[in-house]
Amino acid sequence: MNHLIIGNKNYSSWSLRPWLLLKEKGIEFRETKIALYLEESKQELLNYSPAGKVPVYFYKEIPVWDSLSICETIAEIYPEKHCWPSTFDLRALARSVSAEMHSGFSTIRNTLPMNCRTKMIFHPISTELQFEVDRICEIWRNSLDKSKETGPFLFGDFSIADAMFAPIVLRFNSYGIRVGKSERHYMNTILNLDSVKEWIAEGIQEVEMIEESEIRQNSI
Ligand SMILES: N[C@@H](CCC(=O)N[C@@H](CS)C(=O)NCC(=O)O)C(=O)O
């Protein structure tokens, strides 16, 4: 009934979001992986969605594309899974930071591509990059602070906001980005999830290489 089309686990940050939401909410789904940027990839993608991109989600044969729209759809289909926080004010904040993440942070996206295989201390950190890193840290601290009594995630229990920021956690971890104590603690919470470990382990095993996502300076 639930079918999720994703890209390479090593690289596809957008795919990780709905995949992680489904996993963490215990929703069963079938997974189809399409290796991206090969000769045949675009046609394969277009067979699933007119946008020609992953992720794509099918519920009862109805296609839904774009990671945030997929997460919203899952929240609507499974209200009992509480994909958004339970109070209005936390939902408002969770939606705002999720949308901010979805539409912004282009310097992080362009400079620090998700790559599960990468482990390095990235430098130099430009002013623009540091600005975006600082804003993400501020979002995390503020969200964690508001709901620390109810759980270790951004809004207590795992929510769509955590799914939206998970690729950033993997990026910060890959590139040795310096963050404060509570942000580091949050990153460890995400990195220690069995689902995230599974995603990374499979990503590392993949053999395809996307050259633009391979940053080779300062490898350790
Ligand atoms: N805003 C979209 C972005 C989707 C996107 O850019 N996906 C990339 C992979 S992570 C893709 O499918 N690229 C393959 C292509 O454009 O051919 C989302 O949130 O799902």
PDBQT file of the ligand as one rigid body, heavy atoms in Angstrom, charges set to zero:
ROOT
HETATM    1  N1  LIG A 301      12.418  19.620  -3.275  1.00  0.00    +0.000 N 
HETATM    2  C1  LIG A 301      12.516  18.247  -3.714  1.00  0.00    +0.000 C 
HETATM    3  C2  LIG A 301      13.915  17.987  -4.264  1.00  0.00    +0.000 C 
HETATM    4  C3  LIG A 301      14.079  16.635  -4.888  1.00  0.00    +0.000 C 
HETATM    5  C4  LIG A 301      15.442  16.470  -5.529  1.00  0.00    +0.000 C 
HETATM    6  O1  LIG A 301      16.096  17.441  -5.933  1.00  0.00    +0.000 OA
HETATM    7  N2  LIG A 301      15.851  15.205  -5.677  1.00  0.00    +0.000 N 
HETATM    8  C5  LIG A 301      17.128  14.896  -6.304  1.00  0.00    +0.000 C 
HETATM    9  C6  LIG A 301      17.917  13.840  -5.523  1.00  0.00    +0.000 C 
HETATM   10  S1  LIG A 301      18.231  14.115  -3.845  1.00  0.00    +0.000 SA
HETATM   11  C7  LIG A 301      16.881  14.193  -7.627  1.00  0.00    +0.000 C 
HETATM   12  O2  LIG A 301      15.930  13.465  -7.776  1.00  0.00    +0.000 OA
HETATM   13  N3  LIG A 301      17.786  14.367  -8.577  1.00  0.00    +0.000 N 
HETATM   14  C8  LIG A 301      17.780  13.614  -9.796  1.00  0.00    +0.000 C 
HETATM   15  C9  LIG A 301      17.547  14.451 -11.006  1.00  0.00    +0.000 C 
HETATM   16  O3  LIG A 301      17.247  15.639 -10.883  1.00  0.00    +0.000 OA
HETATM   17  O4  LIG A 301      17.657  13.853 -12.080  1.00  0.00    +0.000 OA
HETATM   18  C10 LIG A 301      12.152  17.337  -2.533  1.00  0.00    +0.000 C 
HETATM   19  O5  LIG A 301      12.091  17.836  -1.401  1.00  0.00    +0.000 OA
HETATM   20  O6  LIG A 301      11.845  16.145  -2.714  1.00  0.00    +0.000 OA
ENDROOT
TORSDOF 0
